[in-house]
Amino acid sequence: MLLQALAFYVFAFVVMTSATMVVVSRNPVYSVLFLILAFFNAAALFILIGAEFIAMILVIVYVGAVAVLFLFVVMMLDINLTQLREGFLKYLPVGALIGLVLFLEILFGIGVLGSDSMAMAGLSKAGPQIGTIDNTRAIGRVLYTQYFYLFQAAGVVLLVAMIGAIVLTLRSRPGVRRQRIDEQLYRPKDQTITVVKVPTREGV
């Protein structure tokens, strides 16, 4: 029990430190790397509370796909670091206000600010039912029944974000030949294959 509590405090400290460095770091590449570190330690926290499926999804999806995608997009985009540093202090009060509002919402959701929190009441009521099934089956029942349409809407949002990233990085350069699949598929046979008749014992 003591070892589990010590691991919780270590992982929580690393998560909070790396999350702070994501915002404070001036280099966007360093910010993405600190974000990956925060995801790994958050997955460790989920393992400590017995939510191994969420920890696995956090590592596979967020670290393996989303964070790497952020890293490639940041490296491909031509970001002016000097201009980015100048605008940091300009938007600091707005960012601090948004962070404070989100922090208060989290406290209200877990029941710290309100004693009659609906989230805590619902969790305590559904406690015996949750303990009888495993995490993967419980998430699947809720996600693909009650929140099915919201899950599909989230997929559409991710698709739009992926298309936006492709459009931002797509550049038209003069002198670069692009592949035209329709012309390759429908071109005539005489333009595809060239038959060369080689005389006997004379070579090409």
Salt bridges, closest charged atoms under 4 A:
ASP134 OD1 - ARG137 NE 3.82
GLU183 OE2 - ARG180 NH1 3.37
